[in-house]
Amino acid sequence: METAAAQPLGALVGGLVAVVAWAGLWFYLWLLNRRLGEALATAAGPAPEAPAVTFQEASNEG
């Protein structure tokens, strides 16, 4: 038989378990996304470098 104090405590513990489960799921998805992004970036090779344009060169063109 439950006491009157056990019911709100059980709800609080259940809520905390749910919050921790959601946080764990989001962390797992974030980590998976990060690792997938790194894997795709390394598979694609280095990014091409953009030509360096100085402010003076840009001013002379326009």
C-alpha positions in Angstrom: 0.0 0.0 0.0 1.4 3.4 -1.1 1.6 6.3 1.3 0.5 9.7 0.2 4.1 10.9 0.0 5.2 8.1 -2.3 3.0 9.0 -5.2 4.4 12.5 -5.9 7.9 11.1 -5.3 7.3 8.4 -7.8 6.1 10.9 -10.3 9.2 13.1 -9.7 11.5 10.1 -10.2 9.6 9.1 -13.3 9.9 12.6 -14.7 13.6 12.7 -14.0 14.1 9.3 -15.7 12.2 10.7 -18.8 14.3 13.8 -18.9 17.6 11.9 -18.6 16.4 9.5 -21.4 15.6 12.4 -23.7 18.9 14.1 -23.0 20.7 10.8 -23.6 18.9 10.3 -26.9 19.7 13.9 -28.1 23.3 13.5 -27.1 23.6 10.2 -29.0 22.0 11.8 -32.1 24.4 14.8 -31.8 27.4 12.5 -31.5 26.2 10.4 -34.4 25.7 13.4 -36.6 29.1 14.8 -35.7 30.9 11.5 -36.4 29.0 11.1 -39.7 29.9 14.7 -40.7 33.6 14.0 -40.0 33.5 10.8 -41.9 31.9 12.4 -44.9 34.3 15.3 -44.8 37.3 13.1 -44.7 35.9 10.9 -47.5 35.3 14.0 -49.7 38.9 15.0 -49.3 40.3 18.5 -48.5 38.1 21.5 -49.4 39.3 23.6 -52.3 40.9 26.8 -51.1 39.3 30.1 -52.2 41.6 32.6 -53.8 42.8 35.2 -51.4 41.5 38.6 -52.3 42.8 41.6 -50.4 40.7 44.6 -49.7 42.9 46.7 -52.0 42.4 44.3 -54.9 38.6 44.3 -54.4 38.6 48.1 -54.3 40.5 48.3 -57.6 38.1 46.0 -59.4 34.9 47.9 -58.5 
